[in-house]
């Protein structure tokens, strides 16, 4: 069982992500924004992976990842976003070993991305980008911001 730190400023989406990851056998520590996520890590939390929304009040997901990575350089990190500009930057983020998960995402795609992050060597450059889900997927399996 891995411990996943999740930063998301939308309470309903944060709850849904936590339920999905807990249902996949993980311990999830929720944070309402990037500032809270950094505080939890500074106070001694040692997660096995960090998943963050990109657009949050106070700081971006990327800034949060960089600050947490300063404390834990090898920590697998994922950013969830509906920002098309960030989707186009996914290759650049791969240089930082950050996986981008596109919103809206299918629940199985989120679980697969977290599983990959936990099981992949992070010393290499990765280009793992989750493709935008088909619009034909059932609504209960798609999360949006």
C-alpha positions in Angstrom: 0.0 0.0 0.0 1.4 3.3 -1.1 0.8 6.7 0.5 -0.3 9.3 -2.1 -0.4 13.0 -1.3 -3.2 14.7 -3.3 -3.5 18.5 -3.7 -6.8 19.7 -5.3 -8.7 22.9 -4.6 -12.1 21.6 -5.7 -13.5 19.7 -2.7 -15.7 17.3 -4.8 -12.9 16.4 -7.1 -10.5 15.9 -4.2 -13.0 13.6 -2.5 -13.5 11.6 -5.7 -9.7 11.2 -6.4 -9.2 10.1 -2.8 -12.0 7.5 -3.0 -10.7 6.2 -6.3 -7.1 5.9 -5.0 -8.2 4.4 -1.6 -10.3 1.9 -3.6 -7.2 0.9 -5.4 -5.5 0.1 -2.1 -3.6 3.3 -1.4 -3.5 5.5 1.7 -4.4 9.0 0.6 -3.5 12.2 2.3 -5.7 15.1 1.0 -4.5 18.7 0.8 -6.8 21.5 -0.2 -4.1 23.3 -2.2 -0.4 23.3 -2.9 0.5 25.4 0.2 -1.1 22.8 2.5 0.7 19.9 0.6 4.1 21.6 1.1 3.3 22.2 4.8 2.4 18.5 5.2 5.7 17.4 3.7 7.7 19.9 5.7 6.0 18.6 8.9 7.3 15.1 8.1 4.9 13.4 5.7 6.9 11.1 3.3 4.5 10.1 0.6 5.3 7.5 -2.1 3.8 9.8 -4.8 2.3 13.3 -5.2 -0.6 14.1 -7.4 -1.6 17.8 -7.8 -4.0 19.9 -9.7 -2.3 22.5 -11.9 -4.4 25.6 -11.3 -4.9 26.3 -7.6 -5.1 29.5 -5.5 -1.8 30.7 -4.1 0.5 28.5 -6.1 0.5 26.3 -9.2 0.8 22.5 -9.2 4.1 22.9 -10.9 5.5 25.2 -8.3 4.3 22.8 -5.6 5.9 19.9 -7.3 9.2 21.8 -7.5 9.1 22.8 -3.9 8.2 19.2 -2.7 10.9 17.8 -5.0 13.4 20.1 -3.3 12.6 18.2 -0.1 12.2 14.7 -1.7 14.1 14.7 -5.1 13.1 11.2 -6.2 9.4 11.6 -5.4 7.1 10.5 -8.3 4.8 13.4 -9.2 1.8 13.8 -11.4 -0.1 16.9 -12.4 -3.8 16.8 -13.3 -5.0 19.6 -15.6 -7.6 20.8 -18.0 -5.2 23.5 -19.2 -4.5 22.9 -22.9 -1.3 24.9 -22.8 0.0 22.6 -20.2 -1.0 19.6 -22.3 1.2 21.0 -25.0 4.0 21.3 -22.5 3.8 17.7 -21.4 7.0 16.8 -23.2 8.8 19.6 -21.4 7.4 18.4 -18.1 8.6 14.9 -18.9 12.1 16.3 -18.6 11.3 17.0 -15.0 9.8 13.5 -14.7 6.3 14.8 -14.1 3.4 12.9 -15.7 0.5 15.0 -17.0 -3.0 13.6 -16.6 -5.6 15.4 -18.7 -8.9 16.5 -17.4 -11.5 15.3 -17.9 -9.9 11.9 -17.1 -11.4 8.4 -17.0 -11.0 6.9 -13.6 -9.0 3.8 -14.9 -6.6 6.2 -16.6 -5.9 8.0 -13.3 -5.3 4.7 -11.5 -3.0 3.6 -14.3 -1.0 6.8 -14.2 -0.5 6.5 -10.4 0.4 2.9 -10.7 3.0 3.7 -13.4 4.4 6.5 -11.3 4.8 4.1 -8.4 6.4 1.3 -10.4 8.6 3.1 -13.0 12.2 4.1 -12.5 12.3 7.9 -12.1 16.0 8.4 -13.0 15.2 8.5 -16.7 13.3 11.0 -18.8 9.7 9.8 -19.2 7.1 11.0 -21.7 4.0 9.5 -20.1 1.0 11.5 -21.2 -2.5 10.2 -20.7 -4.5 10.7 -23.8 -7.8 12.7 -23.6 -10.6 10.2 -23.0 -13.2 9.5 -25.6 -16.4 11.5 -25.2 -18.3 8.3 -25.3 -17.3 7.2 -21.8 -20.0 7.1 -19.2 -20.2 10.3 -17.2 -19.7 8.5 -13.8 -16.2 7.5 -14.9 -15.1 10.9 -16.0 -13.9 13.7 -13.7 -13.8 17.3 -14.7 -12.6 20.5 -13.0 
